[in-house]
Amino acid sequence: MNPIAISIGPLEIRWYAILILSAFLLGIYLIRKESIRVKEDVNKIMDLCFYLVLISIIGARIYYVIFEFSEYKDNLIDIFKIWNGGLAIHGGIIAGILFTYFYTKKKKLNLLKITDIIAPALVLGQAIGRWGNFFNQEAFGPKTTLSTLKNMHIPKFIIDGMNINVYGTYNYYHPTFLYESIWCLIAFIILLIIRRNKKIKIGSITGTYFILYGIERFFIEILRQDSLMFLNLKVAQIVSLITIIIGIVLWIFSIKKSKNYN
Protein backbone atom coordinates (compact mmCIF):
# COMPACT_ATOMS: atom_id res chain seq x y z
CA MET A 1 0.00 0.00 0.00
CA ASN A 2 1.55 3.28 -1.14
CA PRO A 3 0.62 6.18 1.17
CA ILE A 4 1.87 8.73 -1.38
CA ALA A 5 -0.73 9.92 -3.89
CA ILE A 6 1.43 12.36 -5.88
CA SER A 7 5.20 12.62 -6.07
CA ILE A 8 6.90 15.46 -7.97
CA GLY A 9 10.61 15.46 -7.29
CA PRO A 10 11.08 15.99 -3.54
CA LEU A 11 7.43 17.01 -3.16
CA GLU A 12 5.18 14.24 -1.85
CA ILE A 13 1.45 14.59 -1.29
CA ARG A 14 0.01 11.79 0.80
CA TRP A 15 -3.44 10.24 0.62
CA TYR A 16 -3.82 10.95 4.32
CA ALA A 17 -3.51 14.71 3.73
CA ILE A 18 -5.81 14.64 0.69
CA LEU A 19 -8.54 12.78 2.57
CA ILE A 20 -8.33 14.97 5.66
CA LEU A 21 -8.50 18.11 3.49
CA SER A 22 -11.43 16.67 1.51
CA ALA A 23 -13.27 15.91 4.75
CA PHE A 24 -12.79 19.49 5.95
CA LEU A 25 -13.92 21.05 2.67
CA LEU A 26 -17.03 18.89 2.41
CA GLY A 27 -17.81 19.54 6.06
CA ILE A 28 -17.55 23.29 5.62
CA TYR A 29 -19.86 23.12 2.59
CA LEU A 30 -22.50 21.19 4.58
CA ILE A 31 -22.18 23.50 7.57
CA ARG A 32 -22.66 26.57 5.39
CA LYS A 33 -25.71 25.05 3.71
CA GLU A 34 -27.30 24.15 7.04
CA SER A 35 -26.49 27.56 8.53
CA ILE A 36 -28.48 29.20 5.76
CA ARG A 37 -31.38 26.77 6.26
CA VAL A 38 -31.71 27.48 9.98
CA LYS A 39 -31.09 31.22 9.44
CA GLU A 40 -27.89 31.51 11.43
CA ASP A 41 -25.21 34.13 10.73
CA VAL A 42 -23.27 32.43 7.92
CA ASN A 43 -20.27 34.77 8.13
CA LYS A 44 -19.78 34.11 11.85
CA ILE A 45 -20.07 30.35 11.35
CA MET A 46 -17.67 30.35 8.38
CA ASP A 47 -15.16 32.25 10.51
CA LEU A 48 -15.66 29.62 13.20
CA CYS A 49 -15.02 26.84 10.67
CA PHE A 50 -11.77 28.48 9.57
CA TYR A 51 -10.49 28.50 13.13
CA LEU A 52 -11.81 25.00 13.85
CA VAL A 53 -9.80 23.50 11.01
CA LEU A 54 -6.60 24.73 12.62
CA ILE A 55 -7.65 24.19 16.24
CA SER A 56 -8.91 20.64 15.69
CA ILE A 57 -5.75 19.55 13.86
CA ILE A 58 -3.55 21.01 16.60
CA GLY A 59 -5.72 19.44 19.30
CA ALA A 60 -5.74 16.06 17.58
CA ARG A 61 -1.96 16.11 17.25
CA ILE A 62 -1.24 17.26 20.81
CA TYR A 63 -3.61 14.61 22.19
CA TYR A 64 -1.85 11.88 20.19
CA VAL A 65 1.66 13.04 21.07
CA ILE A 66 0.85 13.20 24.79
CA PHE A 67 -0.03 9.51 24.88
CA GLU A 68 2.70 8.46 22.42
CA PHE A 69 5.47 10.78 23.57
CA SER A 70 8.00 7.96 23.75
CA GLU A 71 7.73 7.77 19.97
CA TYR A 72 8.82 11.41 19.60
CA LYS A 73 11.03 12.21 22.60
CA ASP A 74 14.26 11.40 20.75
CA ASN A 75 13.30 13.32 17.62
CA LEU A 76 10.97 16.17 18.49
CA ILE A 77 10.83 17.47 14.92
CA ASP A 78 8.67 14.45 14.03
CA ILE A 79 5.90 15.94 16.14
CA PHE A 80 5.20 18.34 13.27
CA LYS A 81 5.05 15.63 10.57
CA ILE A 82 1.30 15.13 10.74
CA TRP A 83 1.21 13.82 7.15
CA ASN A 84 2.66 10.58 8.51
CA GLY A 85 -0.47 10.05 10.60
CA GLY A 86 -1.00 10.43 14.31
CA LEU A 87 -4.11 12.57 14.66
CA ALA A 88 -6.43 11.46 17.46
CA ILE A 89 -10.00 12.48 16.65
CA HIS A 90 -10.94 12.74 20.33
CA GLY A 91 -8.27 15.40 20.78
CA GLY A 92 -9.63 17.31 17.81
CA ILE A 93 -13.19 17.11 19.13
CA ILE A 94 -12.22 18.27 22.63
CA ALA A 95 -10.19 21.20 21.29
CA GLY A 96 -12.96 22.07 18.84
CA ILE A 97 -15.69 22.05 21.48
CA LEU A 98 -13.68 24.23 23.85
CA PHE A 99 -12.95 26.76 21.13
CA THR A 100 -16.57 26.71 19.93
CA TYR A 101 -17.78 27.38 23.48
CA PHE A 102 -15.67 30.53 23.83
CA TYR A 103 -16.37 31.64 20.25
CA THR A 104 -20.14 31.33 20.56
CA LYS A 105 -20.06 33.08 23.91
CA LYS A 106 -18.12 35.99 22.42
CA LYS A 107 -20.28 36.21 19.29
CA LYS A 108 -23.54 35.71 21.24
CA LEU A 109 -24.49 32.52 19.39
CA ASN A 110 -26.38 29.53 20.78
CA LEU A 111 -23.69 26.91 21.49
CA LEU A 112 -25.92 23.85 21.10
CA LYS A 113 -27.54 25.18 17.95
CA ILE A 114 -24.09 25.65 16.41
CA THR A 115 -22.91 22.19 17.46
CA ASP A 116 -26.14 20.76 16.01
CA ILE A 117 -25.19 22.38 12.70
CA ILE A 118 -21.66 21.02 12.86
CA ALA A 119 -22.30 17.46 14.14
CA PRO A 120 -23.52 15.80 10.88
CA ALA A 121 -20.67 17.35 8.91
CA LEU A 122 -18.22 16.20 11.58
CA VAL A 123 -19.29 12.58 11.55
CA LEU A 124 -19.24 12.49 7.74
CA GLY A 125 -15.75 13.95 7.86
CA GLN A 126 -14.76 11.16 10.24
CA ALA A 127 -16.11 8.59 7.77
CA ILE A 128 -13.90 10.07 5.06
CA GLY A 129 -10.86 10.66 7.25
CA ARG A 130 -10.69 7.03 8.36
CA TRP A 131 -9.63 6.13 4.84
CA GLY A 132 -6.42 8.03 5.51
CA ASN A 133 -5.69 5.37 8.13
CA PHE A 134 -6.13 2.74 5.43
CA PHE A 135 -3.46 4.28 3.20
CA ASN A 136 -1.13 4.72 6.18
CA GLN A 137 -1.84 1.11 7.26
CA GLU A 138 -2.81 2.12 10.79
CA ALA A 139 -5.88 1.85 13.04
CA PHE A 140 -6.27 -1.83 12.15
CA GLY A 141 -7.77 -4.66 14.16
CA PRO A 142 -6.59 -8.13 15.20
CA LYS A 143 -4.99 -10.71 12.94
CA THR A 144 -7.28 -12.62 10.68
CA THR A 145 -7.08 -14.77 7.55
CA LEU A 146 -7.46 -14.08 3.87
CA SER A 147 -10.44 -16.42 3.66
CA THR A 148 -12.20 -14.63 6.53
CA LEU A 149 -11.90 -11.26 4.81
CA LYS A 150 -13.09 -12.76 1.51
CA ASN A 151 -16.09 -14.33 3.24
CA MET A 152 -17.00 -10.89 4.59
CA HIS A 153 -17.24 -9.69 0.96
CA ILE A 154 -14.70 -6.96 1.57
CA PRO A 155 -13.36 -5.47 -1.70
CA LYS A 156 -10.08 -6.95 -2.90
CA PHE A 157 -8.13 -3.67 -2.75
CA ILE A 158 -8.99 -3.32 0.94
CA ILE A 159 -8.03 -6.93 1.63
CA ASP A 160 -4.71 -6.35 -0.12
CA GLY A 161 -4.16 -3.22 1.99
CA MET A 162 -4.81 -5.22 5.16
CA ASN A 163 -1.83 -7.46 4.47
CA ILE A 164 0.42 -5.47 6.79
CA ASN A 165 4.04 -5.87 7.82
CA VAL A 166 4.17 -5.74 11.61
CA TYR A 167 7.53 -6.44 13.26
CA GLY A 168 8.90 -7.90 10.04
CA THR A 169 6.06 -10.33 9.37
CA TYR A 170 3.15 -9.92 6.96
CA ASN A 171 -0.29 -10.88 8.22
CA TYR A 172 -3.89 -10.01 7.39
CA TYR A 173 -5.70 -7.76 9.86
CA HIS A 174 -9.30 -6.71 10.36
CA PRO A 175 -10.00 -3.34 8.62
CA THR A 176 -11.37 -1.54 11.65
CA PHE A 177 -10.98 1.72 9.76
CA LEU A 178 -13.64 0.40 7.36
CA TYR A 179 -15.98 -0.67 10.16
CA GLU A 180 -15.75 2.78 11.72
CA SER A 181 -16.13 4.56 8.39
CA ILE A 182 -19.34 2.64 7.62
CA TRP A 183 -20.74 3.31 11.10
CA CYS A 184 -19.97 7.03 10.80
CA LEU A 185 -21.72 7.13 7.42
CA ILE A 186 -24.79 5.48 8.97
CA ALA A 187 -24.63 7.95 11.87
CA PHE A 188 -24.51 10.80 9.34
CA ILE A 189 -27.70 9.53 7.68
CA ILE A 190 -29.42 9.16 11.07
CA LEU A 191 -28.51 12.72 12.03
CA LEU A 192 -29.88 14.02 8.73
CA ILE A 193 -33.16 12.18 9.34
CA ILE A 194 -33.41 13.57 12.88
CA ARG A 195 -32.60 17.05 11.62
CA ARG A 196 -35.58 16.99 9.25
CA ASN A 197 -37.98 16.28 12.09
CA LYS A 198 -40.04 19.44 12.60
CA LYS A 199 -40.32 18.75 16.33
CA ILE A 200 -36.58 18.43 16.86
CA LYS A 201 -35.19 20.42 19.76
CA ILE A 202 -31.91 22.30 19.96
CA GLY A 203 -29.15 20.07 21.37
CA SER A 204 -30.68 16.73 20.44
CA ILE A 205 -28.57 16.35 17.27
CA THR A 206 -25.39 16.98 19.23
CA GLY A 207 -26.54 14.51 21.88
CA THR A 208 -27.29 11.87 19.26
CA TYR A 209 -23.85 12.35 17.73
CA PHE A 210 -22.14 11.82 21.08
CA ILE A 211 -24.17 8.69 21.79
CA LEU A 212 -23.73 7.10 18.36
CA TYR A 213 -20.03 7.84 18.03
CA GLY A 214 -19.34 6.95 21.65
CA ILE A 215 -20.96 3.51 21.28
CA GLU A 216 -19.19 2.79 17.99
CA ARG A 217 -15.76 3.88 19.18
CA PHE A 218 -16.02 1.96 22.45
CA PHE A 219 -16.56 -1.34 20.63
CA ILE A 220 -14.12 -0.61 17.81
CA GLU A 221 -11.41 -0.05 20.41
CA ILE A 222 -11.88 -3.64 21.58
CA LEU A 223 -10.53 -4.67 18.18
CA ARG A 224 -7.91 -1.95 17.64
CA GLN A 225 -4.29 -3.06 17.99
CA ASP A 226 -2.72 0.40 18.14
CA SER A 227 -4.89 2.16 20.70
CA LEU A 228 -3.58 4.97 22.87
CA MET A 229 -3.14 3.64 26.40
CA PHE A 230 -3.20 5.09 29.91
CA LEU A 231 -2.57 2.88 32.96
CA ASN A 232 -3.29 -0.23 30.86
CA LEU A 233 -6.65 1.20 29.83
CA LYS A 234 -7.60 2.23 26.31
CA VAL A 235 -8.01 6.00 26.38
CA ALA A 236 -10.60 6.02 23.59
CA GLN A 237 -12.87 3.68 25.54
CA ILE A 238 -12.75 5.93 28.61
CA VAL A 239 -13.52 9.00 26.51
CA SER A 240 -16.26 7.12 24.64
CA LEU A 241 -18.05 6.28 27.87
CA ILE A 242 -17.86 9.94 28.86
CA THR A 243 -19.26 11.06 25.49
CA ILE A 244 -22.15 8.60 25.76
CA ILE A 245 -23.04 10.03 29.17
CA ILE A 246 -22.77 13.59 27.82
CA GLY A 247 -24.99 12.62 24.89
CA ILE A 248 -27.67 11.22 27.19
CA VAL A 249 -27.55 14.33 29.39
CA LEU A 250 -27.91 16.54 26.30
CA TRP A 251 -30.92 14.53 25.14
CA ILE A 252 -32.61 14.91 28.54
CA PHE A 253 -31.75 18.62 28.62
CA SER A 254 -33.06 19.20 25.09
CA ILE A 255 -36.37 17.44 25.87
CA LYS A 256 -36.97 19.31 29.14
CA LYS A 257 -35.34 22.69 28.64
CA SER A 258 -34.54 23.37 25.01
CA LYS A 259 -36.56 25.07 22.29
CA ASN A 260 -37.71 23.73 18.95
CA TYR A 261 -35.96 24.86 15.78
CA ASN A 262 -39.25 25.92 14.20
Stockholm file with secondary structure:
# STOCKHOLM 1.0

chainA/1-262         MNPIAISIGPLEIRWYAILILSAFLLGIYLIRKESIRVKEDVNKIMDLCFYLVLISIIGARIYYVIFEFSEYKDNLIDIFKIWNGGLAIHGGIIAGILFTYFYTKKKKLNLLKITDIIAPALVLGQAIGRWGNFFNQEAFGPKTTLSTLKNMHIPKFIIDGMNINVYGTYNYYHPTFLYESIWCLIAFIILLIIRRNKKIKIGSITGTYFILYGIERFFIEILRQDSLMFLNLKVAQIVSLITIIIGIVLWIFSIKKSKNYN
#=GR chainA/1-262 SS CCCEEEEETTEEEEHHHHHHHHHHHHHHHHHHHHHHHTTCCHHHHHHHHHHHHHHHHHHHHHHHHHHTGGGTTTCGGGGGCGGGSCCCHHHHHHHHHHHHHHHHHHHTCCHHHHHHHHHHHHHHHHHHHHHHHHHHTCSCCSEECHHHHHHTTCCHHHHHHTEEEETTEEEEECCHHHHHHHHHHHHHHHHHHHHTCTTCBTTHHHHHHHHHHHHHHHHHHHHCSSCCEETTEEHHHHHHHHHHHHHHHHHHHHHHTCCBCC
#=GC SS_cons         CCCEEEEETTEEEEHHHHHHHHHHHHHHHHHHHHHHHTTCCHHHHHHHHHHHHHHHHHHHHHHHHHHTGGGTTTCGGGGGCGGGSCCCHHHHHHHHHHHHHHHHHHHTCCHHHHHHHHHHHHHHHHHHHHHHHHHHTCSCCSEECHHHHHHTTCCHHHHHHTEEEETTEEEEECCHHHHHHHHHHHHHHHHHHHHTCTTCBTTHHHHHHHHHHHHHHHHHHHHCSSCCEETTEEHHHHHHHHHHHHHHHHHHHHHHTCCBCC
//
